[in-house]
């Protein structure tokens, strides 16, 4: 599973980084985005994923990551 680690990424850069990663890898889901425990980082990440119509969840065993499972706009 491909993953993006947002540790060290500035909040102002999150939108572009997450957007590029998710869209470039939308045909290879699931993907993992490591947000860490920052509430702001999680919120920014979830916002951009929702904007692009991705389905995702936060695993119970690790609240510092988001697993993107489906691109609702992807056509087979």
PDB file of N, H, CA, C and O in Angstrom:
ATOM      1  N   UNK A   1       0.845  -1.170   0.000  1.00  0.00           N
ATOM      2  CA  UNK A   1       0.000   0.000   0.000  1.00  0.00           C
ATOM      3  C   UNK A   1       0.897   1.242   0.000  1.00  0.00           C
ATOM      4  O   UNK A   1       1.804   1.372   0.823  1.00  0.00           O
ATOM      5  N   UNK A   2       0.624   2.141  -0.933  1.00  0.00           N
ATOM      6  H   UNK A   2      -0.112   2.036  -1.601  1.00  0.00           H
ATOM      7  CA  UNK A   2       1.387   3.379  -0.977  1.00  0.00           C
ATOM      8  C   UNK A   2       0.993   4.251   0.196  1.00  0.00           C
ATOM      9  O   UNK A   2      -0.152   4.231   0.648  1.00  0.00           O
ATOM     10  N   UNK A   3       1.974   5.031   0.692  1.00  0.00           N
ATOM     11  H   UNK A   3       2.904   5.048   0.325  1.00  0.00           H
ATOM     12  CA  UNK A   3       1.661   5.896   1.808  1.00  0.00           C
ATOM     13  C   UNK A   3       2.333   7.249   1.684  1.00  0.00           C
ATOM     14  O   UNK A   3       3.393   7.398   1.076  1.00  0.00           O
ATOM     15  N   UNK A   4       1.677   8.221   2.281  1.00  0.00           N
ATOM     16  H   UNK A   4       0.816   8.099   2.775  1.00  0.00           H
ATOM     17  CA  UNK A   4       2.166   9.589   2.351  1.00  0.00           C
ATOM     18  C   UNK A   4       2.311   9.936   3.819  1.00  0.00           C
ATOM     19  O   UNK A   4       1.347   9.828   4.577  1.00  0.00           O
ATOM     20  N   UNK A   5       3.504  10.353   4.233  1.00  0.00           N
ATOM     21  H   UNK A   5       4.286  10.440   3.616  1.00  0.00           H
ATOM     22  CA  UNK A   5       3.750  10.751   5.614  1.00  0.00           C
ATOM     23  C   UNK A   5       3.785  12.273   5.674  1.00  0.00           C
ATOM     24  O   UNK A   5       4.645  12.901   5.055  1.00  0.00           O
ATOM     25  N   UNK A   6       2.866  12.860   6.407  1.00  0.00           N
ATOM     26  H   UNK A   6       2.168  12.350   6.909  1.00  0.00           H
ATOM     27  CA  UNK A   6       2.763  14.314   6.484  1.00  0.00           C
ATOM     28  C   UNK A   6       3.603  14.929   7.594  1.00  0.00           C
ATOM     29  O   UNK A   6       3.567  16.144   7.786  1.00  0.00           O
ATOM     30  N   UNK A   7       4.358  14.120   8.327  1.00  0.00           N
ATOM     31  H   UNK A   7       4.388  13.132   8.171  1.00  0.00           H
ATOM     32  CA  UNK A   7       5.250  14.684   9.340  1.00  0.00           C
ATOM     33  C   UNK A   7       6.241  15.618   8.650  1.00  0.00           C
ATOM     34  O   UNK A   7       6.892  15.229   7.681  1.00  0.00           O
ATOM     35  N   UNK A   8       6.352  16.828   9.141  1.00  0.00           N
ATOM     36  H   UNK A   8       5.823  17.144   9.928  1.00  0.00           H
ATOM     37  CA  UNK A   8       7.267  17.801   8.565  1.00  0.00           C
ATOM     38  C   UNK A   8       6.646  18.669   7.487  1.00  0.00           C
ATOM     39  O   UNK A   8       7.271  19.630   7.037  1.00  0.00           O
ATOM     40  N   UNK A   9       5.426  18.351   7.062  1.00  0.00           N
ATOM     41  H   UNK A   9       4.919  17.571   7.427  1.00  0.00           H
ATOM     42  CA  UNK A   9       4.734  19.158   6.051  1.00  0.00           C
ATOM     43  C   UNK A   9       3.999  20.284   6.771  1.00  0.00           C
ATOM     44  O   UNK A   9       3.298  20.044   7.754  1.00  0.00           O
ATOM     45  N   UNK A  10       4.158  21.502   6.287  1.00  0.00           N
ATOM     46  H   UNK A  10       4.728  21.697   5.489  1.00  0.00           H
ATOM     47  CA  UNK A  10       3.478  22.646   6.885  1.00  0.00           C
ATOM     48  C   UNK A  10       1.980  22.581   6.604  1.00  0.00           C
ATOM     49  O   UNK A  10       1.557  22.068   5.568  1.00  0.00           O
ATOM     50  N   UNK A  11       1.184  23.104   7.531  1.00  0.00           N
ATOM     51  H   UNK A  11       1.528  23.521   8.373  1.00  0.00           H
ATOM     52  CA  UNK A  11      -0.267  23.109   7.339  1.00  0.00           C
ATOM     53  C   UNK A  11      -0.643  23.810   6.034  1.00  0.00           C
ATOM     54  O   UNK A  11      -1.591  23.410   5.360  1.00  0.00           O
ATOM     55  N   UNK A  12       0.094  24.843   5.688  1.00  0.00           N
ATOM     56  H   UNK A  12       0.864  25.169   6.236  1.00  0.00           H
ATOM     57  CA  UNK A  12      -0.199  25.590   4.462  1.00  0.00           C
ATOM     58  C   UNK A  12       0.082  24.785   3.197  1.00  0.00           C
ATOM     59  O   UNK A  12      -0.384  25.150   2.118  1.00  0.00           O
ATOM     60  N   UNK A  13       0.831  23.706   3.315  1.00  0.00           N
ATOM     61  H   UNK A  13       1.210  23.409   4.192  1.00  0.00           H
ATOM     62  CA  UNK A  13       1.192  22.868   2.164  1.00  0.00           C
ATOM     63  C   UNK A  13       0.339  21.601   2.062  1.00  0.00           C
ATOM     64  O   UNK A  13       0.369  20.913   1.041  1.00  0.00           O
ATOM     65  N   UNK A  14      -0.411  21.297   3.105  1.00  0.00           N
ATOM     66  H   UNK A  14      -0.435  21.855   3.934  1.00  0.00           H
ATOM     67  CA  UNK A  14      -1.133  20.022   3.182  1.00  0.00           C
ATOM     68  C   UNK A  14      -2.107  19.844   2.024  1.00  0.00           C
ATOM     69  O   UNK A  14      -2.160  18.769   1.428  1.00  0.00           O
ATOM     70  N   UNK A  15      -2.871  20.868   1.697  1.00  0.00           N
ATOM     71  H   UNK A  15      -2.828  21.742   2.181  1.00  0.00           H
ATOM     72  CA  UNK A  15      -3.885  20.726   0.646  1.00  0.00           C
ATOM     73  C   UNK A  15      -3.261  20.251  -0.659  1.00  0.00           C
ATOM     74  O   UNK A  15      -3.746  19.291  -1.258  1.00  0.00           O
ATOM     75  N   UNK A  16      -2.211  20.897  -1.102  1.00  0.00           N
ATOM     76  H   UNK A  16      -1.818  21.677  -0.615  1.00  0.00           H
ATOM     77  CA  UNK A  16      -1.575  20.521  -2.361  1.00  0.00           C
ATOM     78  C   UNK A  16      -0.925  19.152  -2.314  1.00  0.00           C
ATOM     79  O   UNK A  16      -1.023  18.384  -3.270  1.00  0.00           O
ATOM     80  N   UNK A  17      -0.268  18.843  -1.218  1.00  0.00           N
ATOM     81  H   UNK A  17      -0.189  19.467  -0.441  1.00  0.00           H
ATOM     82  CA  UNK A  17       0.438  17.564  -1.088  1.00  0.00           C
ATOM     83  C   UNK A  17      -0.556  16.404  -1.066  1.00  0.00           C
ATOM     84  O   UNK A  17      -0.373  15.419  -1.782  1.00  0.00           O
ATOM     85  N   UNK A  18      -1.600  16.512  -0.256  1.00  0.00           N
ATOM     86  H   UNK A  18      -1.749  17.312   0.325  1.00  0.00           H
ATOM     87  CA  UNK A  18      -2.597  15.441  -0.155  1.00  0.00           C
ATOM     88  C   UNK A  18      -3.366  15.303  -1.464  1.00  0.00           C
ATOM     89  O   UNK A  18      -3.600  14.192  -1.939  1.00  0.00           O
ATOM     90  N   UNK A  19      -3.755  16.424  -2.039  1.00  0.00           N
ATOM     91  H   UNK A  19      -3.566  17.326  -1.653  1.00  0.00           H
ATOM     92  CA  UNK A  19      -4.496  16.402  -3.304  1.00  0.00           C
ATOM     93  C   UNK A  19      -3.700  15.688  -4.393  1.00  0.00           C
ATOM     94  O   UNK A  19      -4.225  14.806  -5.072  1.00  0.00           O
ATOM     95  N   UNK A  20      -2.448  16.064  -4.558  1.00  0.00           N
ATOM     96  H   UNK A  20      -2.021  16.781  -4.007  1.00  0.00           H
ATOM     97  CA  UNK A  20      -1.599  15.434  -5.581  1.00  0.00           C
ATOM     98  C   UNK A  20      -1.437  13.939  -5.328  1.00  0.00           C
ATOM     99  O   UNK A  20      -1.572  13.133  -6.249  1.00  0.00           O
ATOM    100  N   UNK A  21      -1.150  13.570  -4.090  1.00  0.00           N
ATOM    101  H   UNK A  21      -1.040  14.224  -3.342  1.00  0.00           H
ATOM    102  CA  UNK A  21      -0.940  12.160  -3.765  1.00  0.00           C
ATOM    103  C   UNK A  21      -2.202  11.334  -4.013  1.00  0.00           C
ATOM    104  O   UNK A  21      -2.145  10.277  -4.640  1.00  0.00           O
ATOM    105  N   UNK A  22      -3.329  11.818  -3.521  1.00  0.00           N
ATOM    106  H   UNK A  22      -3.375  12.677  -3.011  1.00  0.00           H
ATOM    107  CA  UNK A  22      -4.579  11.066  -3.659  1.00  0.00           C
ATOM    108  C   UNK A  22      -5.002  10.939  -5.122  1.00  0.00           C
ATOM    109  O   UNK A  22      -5.393   9.858  -5.564  1.00  0.00           O
ATOM    110  N   UNK A  23      -4.926  12.025  -5.863  1.00  0.00           N
ATOM    111  H   UNK A  23      -4.608  12.903  -5.504  1.00  0.00           H
ATOM    112  CA  UNK A  23      -5.366  11.973  -7.261  1.00  0.00           C
ATOM    113  C   UNK A  23      -4.424  11.144  -8.127  1.00  0.00           C
ATOM    114  O   UNK A  23      -4.876  10.410  -9.005  1.00  0.00           O
ATOM    115  N   UNK A  24      -3.132  11.255  -7.890  1.00  0.00           N
ATOM    116  H   UNK A  24      -2.764  11.852  -7.176  1.00  0.00           H
ATOM    117  CA  UNK A  24      -2.167  10.474  -8.678  1.00  0.00           C
ATOM    118  C   UNK A  24      -2.257   8.974  -8.390  1.00  0.00           C
ATOM    119  O   UNK A  24      -1.893   8.154  -9.232  1.00  0.00           O
ATOM    120  N   UNK A  25      -2.739   8.625  -7.207  1.00  0.00           N
ATOM    121  H   UNK A  25      -3.034   9.292  -6.523  1.00  0.00           H
ATOM    122  CA  UNK A  25      -2.801   7.213  -6.815  1.00  0.00           C
ATOM    123  C   UNK A  25      -4.219   6.680  -6.719  1.00  0.00           C
ATOM    124  O   UNK A  25      -4.434   5.619  -6.132  1.00  0.00           O
ATOM    125  N   UNK A  26      -5.189   7.384  -7.276  1.00  0.00           N
ATOM    126  H   UNK A  26      -5.014   8.246  -7.752  1.00  0.00           H
ATOM    127  CA  UNK A  26      -6.591   6.994  -7.138  1.00  0.00           C
ATOM    128  C   UNK A  26      -6.915   5.664  -7.822  1.00  0.00           C
ATOM    129  O   UNK A  26      -7.918   5.031  -7.493  1.00  0.00           O
ATOM    130  N   UNK A  27      -6.093   5.244  -8.749  1.00  0.00           N
ATOM    131  H   UNK A  27      -5.278   5.758  -9.016  1.00  0.00           H
ATOM    132  CA  UNK A  27      -6.340   3.952  -9.403  1.00  0.00           C
ATOM    133  C   UNK A  27      -5.654   2.800  -8.670  1.00  0.00           C
ATOM    134  O   UNK A  27      -5.769   1.645  -9.082  1.00  0.00           O
ATOM    135  N   UNK A  28      -4.939   3.111  -7.582  1.00  0.00           N
ATOM    136  H   UNK A  28      -4.845   4.049  -7.248  1.00  0.00           H
ATOM    137  CA  UNK A  28      -4.195   2.096  -6.839  1.00  0.00           C
ATOM    138  C   UNK A  28      -4.627   2.033  -5.379  1.00  0.00           C
ATOM    139  O   UNK A  28      -3.810   1.737  -4.507  1.00  0.00           O
ATOM    140  N   UNK A  29      -5.881   2.303  -5.107  1.00  0.00           N
ATOM    141  H   UNK A  29      -6.545   2.544  -5.815  1.00  0.00           H
ATOM    142  CA  UNK A  29      -6.371   2.304  -3.732  1.00  0.00           C
ATOM    143  C   UNK A  29      -6.428   0.892  -3.184  1.00  0.00           C
ATOM    144  O   UNK A  29      -6.634  -0.046  -3.954  1.00  0.00           O
ATOM    145  N   UNK A  30      -6.255   0.702  -1.889  1.00  0.00           N
ATOM    146  H   UNK A  30      -6.087   1.463  -1.263  1.00  0.00           H
ATOM    147  CA  UNK A  30      -6.191   1.709  -0.845  1.00  0.00           C
ATOM    148  C   UNK A  30      -4.807   2.342  -0.735  1.00  0.00           C
ATOM    149  O   UNK A  30      -3.800   1.763  -1.143  1.00  0.00           O
ATOM    150  N   UNK A  31      -4.789   3.546  -0.171  1.00  0.00           N
ATOM    151  H   UNK A  31      -5.606   4.016   0.161  1.00  0.00           H
ATOM    152  CA  UNK A  31      -3.551   4.259   0.147  1.00  0.00           C
ATOM    153  C   UNK A  31      -3.638   4.731   1.595  1.00  0.00           C
ATOM    154  O   UNK A  31      -4.725   4.860   2.158  1.00  0.00           O
ATOM    155  N   UNK A  32      -2.473   4.984   2.183  1.00  0.00           N
ATOM    156  H   UNK A  32      -1.590   4.879   1.725  1.00  0.00           H
ATOM    157  CA  UNK A  32      -2.402   5.409   3.587  1.00  0.00           C
ATOM    158  C   UNK A  32      -1.824   6.820   3.644  1.00  0.00           C
ATOM    159  O   UNK A  32      -0.835   7.132   2.982  1.00  0.00           O
ATOM    160  N   UNK A  33      -2.463   7.660   4.448  1.00  0.00           N
ATOM    161  H   UNK A  33      -3.267   7.406   4.986  1.00  0.00           H
ATOM    162  CA  UNK A  33      -1.943   9.005   4.698  1.00  0.00           C
ATOM    163  C   UNK A  33      -1.695   9.116   6.199  1.00  0.00           C
ATOM    164  O   UNK A  33      -2.619   9.008   7.004  1.00  0.00           O
ATOM    165  N   UNK A  34      -0.444   9.330   6.556  1.00  0.00           N
ATOM    166  H   UNK A  34       0.307   9.417   5.901  1.00  0.00           H
ATOM    167  CA  UNK A  34      -0.061   9.437   7.960  1.00  0.00           C
ATOM    168  C   UNK A  34      -0.137  10.909   8.359  1.00  0.00           C
ATOM    169  O   UNK A  34       0.627  11.741   7.870  1.00  0.00           O
ATOM    170  N   UNK A  35      -1.070  11.209   9.251  1.00  0.00           N
ATOM    171  H   UNK A  35      -1.691  10.533   9.648  1.00  0.00           H
ATOM    172  CA  UNK A  35      -1.290  12.588   9.676  1.00  0.00           C
ATOM    173  C   UNK A  35      -0.635  12.894  11.012  1.00  0.00           C
ATOM    174  O   UNK A  35      -0.425  14.060  11.346  1.00  0.00           O
ATOM    175  N   UNK A  36      -0.314  11.866  11.774  1.00  0.00           N
ATOM    176  H   UNK A  36      -0.485  10.919  11.503  1.00  0.00           H
ATOM    177  CA  UNK A  36       0.096  12.092  13.155  1.00  0.00           C
ATOM    178  C   UNK A  36      -1.142  12.422  13.977  1.00  0.00           C
ATOM    179  O   UNK A  36      -2.267  12.221  13.518  1.00  0.00           O
ATOM    180  N   UNK A  37      -0.942  12.923  15.174  1.00  0.00           N
ATOM    181  H   UNK A  37      -0.028  13.086  15.547  1.00  0.00           H
ATOM    182  CA  UNK A  37      -2.074  13.165  16.060  1.00  0.00           C
ATOM    183  C   UNK A  37      -2.566  14.604  16.041  1.00  0.00           C
ATOM    184  O   UNK A  37      -3.379  14.985  16.883  1.00  0.00           O
ATOM    185  N   UNK A  38      -2.095  15.401  15.108  1.00  0.00           N
ATOM    186  H   UNK A  38      -1.434  15.091  14.424  1.00  0.00           H
ATOM    187  CA  UNK A  38      -2.526  16.790  14.988  1.00  0.00           C
ATOM    188  C   UNK A  38      -3.962  16.860  14.481  1.00  0.00           C
ATOM    189  O   UNK A  38      -4.266  16.383  13.388  1.00  0.00           O
ATOM    190  N   UNK A  39      -4.832  17.451  15.272  1.00  0.00           N
ATOM    191  H   UNK A  39      -4.585  17.839  16.160  1.00  0.00           H
ATOM    192  CA  UNK A  39      -6.232  17.603  14.870  1.00  0.00           C
ATOM    193  C   UNK A  39      -6.338  18.448  13.609  1.00  0.00           C
ATOM    194  O   UNK A  39      -7.139  18.144  12.724  1.00  0.00           O
ATOM    195  N   UNK A  40      -5.541  19.500  13.521  1.00  0.00           N
ATOM    196  H   UNK A  40      -4.891  19.747  14.240  1.00  0.00           H
ATOM    197  CA  UNK A  40      -5.596  20.371  12.338  1.00  0.00           C
ATOM    198  C   UNK A  40      -5.153  19.611  11.087  1.00  0.00           C
ATOM    199  O   UNK A  40      -5.758  19.763  10.026  1.00  0.00           O
ATOM    200  N   UNK A  41      -4.105  18.797  11.203  1.00  0.00           N
ATOM    201  H   UNK A  41      -3.614  18.674  12.065  1.00  0.00           H
ATOM    202  CA  UNK A  41      -3.613  18.029  10.057  1.00  0.00           C
ATOM    203  C   UNK A  41      -4.676  17.032   9.590  1.00  0.00           C
ATOM    204  O   UNK A  41      -4.886  16.860   8.389  1.00  0.00           O
ATOM    205  N   UNK A  42      -5.341  16.381  10.536  1.00  0.00           N
ATOM    206  H   UNK A  42      -5.171  16.520  11.511  1.00  0.00           H
ATOM    207  CA  UNK A  42      -6.403  15.432  10.189  1.00  0.00           C
ATOM    208  C   UNK A  42      -7.562  16.148   9.506  1.00  0.00           C
ATOM    209  O   UNK A  42      -8.088  15.669   8.502  1.00  0.00           O
ATOM    210  N   UNK A  43      -7.958  17.294  10.050  1.00  0.00           N
ATOM    211  H   UNK A  43      -7.530  17.683  10.866  1.00  0.00           H
ATOM    212  CA  UNK A  43      -9.072  18.058   9.497  1.00  0.00           C
ATOM    213  C   UNK A  43      -8.773  18.531   8.084  1.00  0.00           C
ATOM    214  O   UNK A  43      -9.622  18.416   7.201  1.00  0.00           O
ATOM    215  N   UNK A  44      -7.580  19.061   7.859  1.00  0.00           N
ATOM    216  H   UNK A  44      -6.889  19.155   8.576  1.00  0.00           H
ATOM    217  CA  UNK A  44      -7.190  19.515   6.521  1.00  0.00           C
ATOM    218  C   UNK A  44      -7.187  18.361   5.525  1.00  0.00           C
ATOM    219  O   UNK A  44      -7.662  18.501   4.398  1.00  0.00           O
ATOM    220  N   UNK A  45      -6.650  17.224   5.948  1.00  0.00           N
ATOM    221  H   UNK A  45      -6.264  17.111   6.863  1.00  0.00           H
ATOM    222  CA  UNK A  45      -6.584  16.046   5.088  1.00  0.00           C
ATOM    223  C   UNK A  45      -7.981  15.541   4.745  1.00  0.00           C
ATOM    224  O   UNK A  45      -8.270  15.248   3.585  1.00  0.00           O
ATOM    225  N   UNK A  46      -8.837  15.439   5.738  1.00  0.00           N
ATOM    226  H   UNK A  46      -8.602  15.677   6.681  1.00  0.00           H
ATOM    227  CA  UNK A  46     -10.198  14.963   5.509  1.00  0.00           C
ATOM    228  C   UNK A  46     -10.969  15.914   4.602  1.00  0.00           C
ATOM    229  O   UNK A  46     -11.747  15.471   3.757  1.00  0.00           O
ATOM    230  N   UNK A  47     -10.761  17.201   4.768  1.00  0.00           N
ATOM    231  H   UNK A  47     -10.129  17.561   5.454  1.00  0.00           H
ATOM    232  CA  UNK A  47     -11.448  18.186   3.931  1.00  0.00           C
ATOM    233  C   UNK A  47     -11.116  17.975   2.454  1.00  0.00           C
ATOM    234  O   UNK A  47     -12.016  17.947   1.615  1.00  0.00           O
ATOM    235  N   UNK A  48      -9.846  17.828   2.137  1.00  0.00           N
ATOM    236  H   UNK A  48      -9.115  17.850   2.819  1.00  0.00           H
ATOM    237  CA  UNK A  48      -9.450  17.688   0.725  1.00  0.00           C
ATOM    238  C   UNK A  48      -9.922  16.341   0.180  1.00  0.00           C
ATOM    239  O   UNK A  48     -10.303  16.260  -0.988  1.00  0.00           O
ATOM    240  N   UNK A  49      -9.906  15.289   0.988  1.00  0.00           N
ATOM    241  H   UNK A  49      -9.596  15.355   1.936  1.00  0.00           H
ATOM    242  CA  UNK A  49     -10.405  13.987   0.526  1.00  0.00           C
ATOM    243  C   UNK A  49     -11.904  14.043   0.262  1.00  0.00           C
ATOM    244  O   UNK A  49     -12.380  13.493  -0.731  1.00  0.00           O
ATOM    245  N   UNK A  50     -12.643  14.698   1.135  1.00  0.00           N
ATOM    246  H   UNK A  50     -12.257  15.145   1.942  1.00  0.00           H
ATOM    247  CA  UNK A  50     -14.090  14.852   0.921  1.00  0.00           C
ATOM    248  C   UNK A  50     -14.375  15.706  -0.305  1.00  0.00           C
ATOM    249  O   UNK A  50     -15.297  15.416  -1.067  1.00  0.00           O
ATOM    250  N   UNK A  51     -13.585  16.760  -0.497  1.00  0.00           N
ATOM    251  H   UNK A  51     -12.836  16.996   0.122  1.00  0.00           H
ATOM    252  CA  UNK A  51     -13.757  17.641  -1.649  1.00  0.00           C
ATOM    253  C   UNK A  51     -13.638  16.865  -2.961  1.00  0.00           C
ATOM    254  O   UNK A  51     -14.361  17.137  -3.920  1.00  0.00           O
ATOM    255  N   UNK A  52     -12.718  15.894  -2.993  1.00  0.00           N
ATOM    256  H   UNK A  52     -12.131  15.673  -2.214  1.00  0.00           H
ATOM    257  CA  UNK A  52     -12.497  15.093  -4.201  1.00  0.00           C
ATOM    258  C   UNK A  52     -13.283  13.788  -4.191  1.00  0.00           C
ATOM    259  O   UNK A  52     -13.047  12.910  -5.020  1.00  0.00           O
ATOM    260  N   UNK A  53     -14.209  13.663  -3.258  1.00  0.00           N
ATOM    261  H   UNK A  53     -14.400  14.377  -2.584  1.00  0.00           H
ATOM    262  CA  UNK A  53     -15.155  12.544  -3.245  1.00  0.00           C
ATOM    263  C   UNK A  53     -14.502  11.182  -3.008  1.00  0.00           C
ATOM    264  O   UNK A  53     -14.873  10.192  -3.640  1.00  0.00           O
ATOM    265  N   UNK A  54     -13.528  11.137  -2.093  1.00  0.00           N
ATOM    266  H   UNK A  54     -13.227  11.941  -1.580  1.00  0.00           H
ATOM    267  CA  UNK A  54     -12.901   9.878  -1.700  1.00  0.00           C
ATOM    268  C   UNK A  54     -13.603   9.326  -0.468  1.00  0.00           C
ATOM    269  O   UNK A  54     -14.073  10.085   0.379  1.00  0.00           O
ATOM    270  N   UNK A  55     -13.671   8.012  -0.372  1.00  0.00           N
ATOM    271  H   UNK A  55     -13.289   7.395  -1.060  1.00  0.00           H
ATOM    272  CA  UNK A  55     -14.099   7.355   0.864  1.00  0.00           C
ATOM    273  C   UNK A  55     -12.845   7.009   1.642  1.00  0.00           C
ATOM    274  O   UNK A  55     -11.838   6.597   1.066  1.00  0.00           O
ATOM    275  N   UNK A  56     -12.912   7.179   2.953  1.00  0.00           N
ATOM    276  H   UNK A  56     -13.730   7.514   3.421  1.00  0.00           H
ATOM    277  CA  UNK A  56     -11.742   6.936   3.799  1.00  0.00           C
ATOM    278  C   UNK A  56     -12.202   6.645   5.218  1.00  0.00           C
ATOM    279  O   UNK A  56     -13.355   6.880   5.580  1.00  0.00           O
ATOM    280  N   UNK A  57     -11.268   6.124   6.016  1.00  0.00           N
ATOM    281  H   UNK A  57     -10.331   5.933   5.721  1.00  0.00           H
ATOM    282  CA  UNK A  57     -11.555   5.885   7.429  1.00  0.00           C
ATOM    283  C   UNK A  57     -10.273   6.011   8.232  1.00  0.00           C
ATOM    284  O   UNK A  57      -9.167   5.934   7.696  1.00  0.00           O
ATOM    285  N   UNK A  58     -10.448   6.204   9.524  1.00  0.00           N
ATOM    286  H   UNK A  58     -11.346   6.267   9.960  1.00  0.00           H
ATOM    287  CA  UNK A  58      -9.329   6.224  10.464  1.00  0.00           C
ATOM    288  C   UNK A  58      -9.369   4.912  11.230  1.00  0.00           C
ATOM    289  O   UNK A  58     -10.358   4.623  11.904  1.00  0.00           O
ATOM    290  N   UNK A  59      -8.309   4.112  11.139  1.00  0.00           N
ATOM    291  H   UNK A  59      -7.505   4.347  10.592  1.00  0.00           H
ATOM    292  CA  UNK A  59      -8.312   2.826  11.845  1.00  0.00           C
ATOM    293  C   UNK A  59      -8.412   3.012  13.362  1.00  0.00           C
ATOM    294  O   UNK A  59      -7.838   3.945  13.924  1.00  0.00           O
ATOM    295  N   UNK A  60      -9.133   2.130  13.999  1.00  0.00           N
ATOM    296  H   UNK A  60      -9.599   1.372  13.543  1.00  0.00           H
ATOM    297  CA  UNK A  60      -9.293   2.189  15.449  1.00  0.00           C
ATOM    298  C   UNK A  60      -7.944   2.033  16.148  1.00  0.00           C
ATOM    299  O   UNK A  60      -7.699   2.666  17.175  1.00  0.00           O
ATOM    300  N   UNK A  61      -7.080   1.200  15.602  1.00  0.00           N
ATOM    301  H   UNK A  61      -7.279   0.686  14.768  1.00  0.00           H
ATOM    302  CA  UNK A  61      -5.793   0.914  16.233  1.00  0.00           C
ATOM    303  C   UNK A  61      -4.755   2.011  16.034  1.00  0.00           C
ATOM    304  O   UNK A  61      -3.715   1.989  16.693  1.00  0.00           O
ATOM    305  N   UNK A  62      -5.012   2.986  15.129  1.00  0.00           N
ATOM    306  H   UNK A  62      -5.856   3.004  14.594  1.00  0.00           H
ATOM    307  CA  UNK A  62      -4.044   4.056  14.887  1.00  0.00           C
ATOM    308  C   UNK A  62      -4.773   5.304  14.401  1.00  0.00           C
ATOM    309  O   UNK A  62      -5.070   5.436  13.213  1.00  0.00           O
ATOM    310  N   UNK A  63      -5.054   6.206  15.315  1.00  0.00           N
ATOM    311  H   UNK A  63      -4.812   6.098  16.279  1.00  0.00           H
ATOM    312  CA  UNK A  63      -5.793   7.418  14.953  1.00  0.00           C
ATOM    313  C   UNK A  63      -4.920   8.440  14.236  1.00  0.00           C
ATOM    314  O   UNK A  63      -5.409   9.505  13.861  1.00  0.00           O
ATOM    315  N   UNK A  64      -3.657   8.144  14.040  1.00  0.00           N
ATOM    316  H   UNK A  64      -3.259   7.279  14.345  1.00  0.00           H
ATOM    317  CA  UNK A  64      -2.745   9.051  13.357  1.00  0.00           C
ATOM    318  C   UNK A  64      -2.592   8.758  11.878  1.00  0.00           C
ATOM    319  O   UNK A  64      -1.647   9.234  11.247  1.00  0.00           O
ATOM    320  N   UNK A  65      -3.504   7.983  11.315  1.00  0.00           N
ATOM    321  H   UNK A  65      -4.271   7.596  11.827  1.00  0.00           H
ATOM    322  CA  UNK A  65      -3.456   7.708   9.885  1.00  0.00           C
ATOM    323  C   UNK A  65      -4.868   7.646   9.316  1.00  0.00           C
ATOM    324  O   UNK A  65      -5.843   7.416  10.031  1.00  0.00           O
ATOM    325  N   UNK A  66      -4.942   7.857   8.026  1.00  0.00           N
ATOM    326  H   UNK A  66      -4.149   8.044   7.445  1.00  0.00           H
ATOM    327  CA  UNK A  66      -6.200   7.782   7.301  1.00  0.00           C
ATOM    328  C   UNK A  66      -5.996   6.820   6.142  1.00  0.00           C
ATOM    329  O   UNK A  66      -5.018   6.930   5.402  1.00  0.00           O
ATOM    330  N   UNK A  67      -6.908   5.886   5.985  1.00  0.00           N
ATOM    331  H   UNK A  67      -7.702   5.796   6.586  1.00  0.00           H
ATOM    332  CA  UNK A  67      -6.853   4.940   4.876  1.00  0.00           C
ATOM    333  C   UNK A  67      -7.900   5.362   3.853  1.00  0.00           C
ATOM    334  O   UNK A  67      -9.090   5.434   4.160  1.00  0.00           O
ATOM    335  N   UNK A  68      -7.449   5.636   2.649  1.00  0.00           N
ATOM    336  H   UNK A  68      -6.482   5.578   2.400  1.00  0.00           H
ATOM    337  CA  UNK A  68      -8.344   6.022   1.557  1.00  0.00           C
ATOM    338  C   UNK A  68      -8.692   4.745   0.807  1.00  0.00           C
ATOM    339  O   UNK A  68      -7.812   4.067   0.277  1.00  0.00           O
ATOM    340  N   UNK A  69      -9.983   4.421   0.764  1.00  0.00           N
ATOM    341  H   UNK A  69     -10.698   4.972   1.194  1.00  0.00           H
ATOM    342  CA  UNK A  69     -10.408   3.131   0.233  1.00  0.00           C
ATOM    343  C   UNK A  69     -11.060   3.192  -1.132  1.00  0.00           C
ATOM    344  O   UNK A  69     -11.052   2.209  -1.872  1.00  0.00           O
ATOM    345  N   UNK A  70     -11.626   4.347  -1.472  1.00  0.00           N
ATOM    346  H   UNK A  70     -11.632   5.146  -0.871  1.00  0.00           H
ATOM    347  CA  UNK A  70     -12.384   4.387  -2.735  1.00  0.00           C
ATOM    348  C   UNK A  70     -12.478   5.808  -3.259  1.00  0.00           C
ATOM    349  O   UNK A  70     -12.655   6.761  -2.501  1.00  0.00           O
ATOM    350  N   UNK A  71     -12.356   5.926  -4.558  1.00  0.00           N
ATOM    351  H   UNK A  71     -12.212   5.151  -5.174  1.00  0.00           H
ATOM    352  CA  UNK A  71     -12.586   7.191  -5.253  1.00  0.00           C
ATOM    353  C   UNK A  71     -13.969   7.097  -5.869  1.00  0.00           C
ATOM    354  O   UNK A  71     -14.170   6.357  -6.832  1.00  0.00           O
ATOM    355  N   UNK A  72     -14.903   7.819  -5.339  1.00  0.00           N
ATOM    356  H   UNK A  72     -14.740   8.420  -4.556  1.00  0.00           H
ATOM    357  CA  UNK A  72     -16.294   7.721  -5.796  1.00  0.00           C
ATOM    358  C   UNK A  72     -16.471   8.210  -7.231  1.00  0.00           C
ATOM    359  O   UNK A  72     -17.479   7.897  -7.865  1.00  0.00           O
ATOM    360  N   UNK A  73     -15.511   8.969  -7.752  1.00  0.00           N
ATOM    361  H   UNK A  73     -14.692   9.222  -7.237  1.00  0.00           H
ATOM    362  CA  UNK A  73     -15.591   9.472  -9.124  1.00  0.00           C
ATOM    363  C   UNK A  73     -14.875   8.582 -10.133  1.00  0.00           C
ATOM    364  O   UNK A  73     -15.002   8.784 -11.340  1.00  0.00           O
ATOM    365  N   UNK A  74     -14.114   7.586  -9.636  1.00  0.00           N
ATOM    366  H   UNK A  74     -14.011   7.423  -8.655  1.00  0.00           H
ATOM    367  CA  UNK A  74     -13.316   6.736 -10.523  1.00  0.00           C
ATOM    368  C   UNK A  74     -14.230   5.799 -11.303  1.00  0.00           C
ATOM    369  O   UNK A  74     -15.047   5.087 -10.719  1.00  0.00           O
ATOM    370  N   UNK A  75     -14.092   5.803 -12.585  1.00  0.00           N
ATOM    371  H   UNK A  75     -13.429   6.381 -13.059  1.00  0.00           H
ATOM    372  CA  UNK A  75     -14.884   4.944 -13.446  1.00  0.00           C
ATOM    373  C   UNK A  75     -14.033   3.793 -13.960  1.00  0.00           C
ATOM    374  O   UNK A  75     -12.937   4.012 -14.476  1.00  0.00           O
ATOM    375  N   UNK A  76     -14.525   2.582 -13.822  1.00  0.00           N
ATOM    376  H   UNK A  76     -15.416   2.405 -13.403  1.00  0.00           H
ATOM    377  CA  UNK A  76     -13.786   1.408 -14.303  1.00  0.00           C
ATOM    378  C   UNK A  76     -13.865   1.295 -15.804  1.00  0.00           C
ATOM    379  O   UNK A  76     -13.302   0.367 -16.384  1.00  0.00           O
TER     380      UNK A  76
END
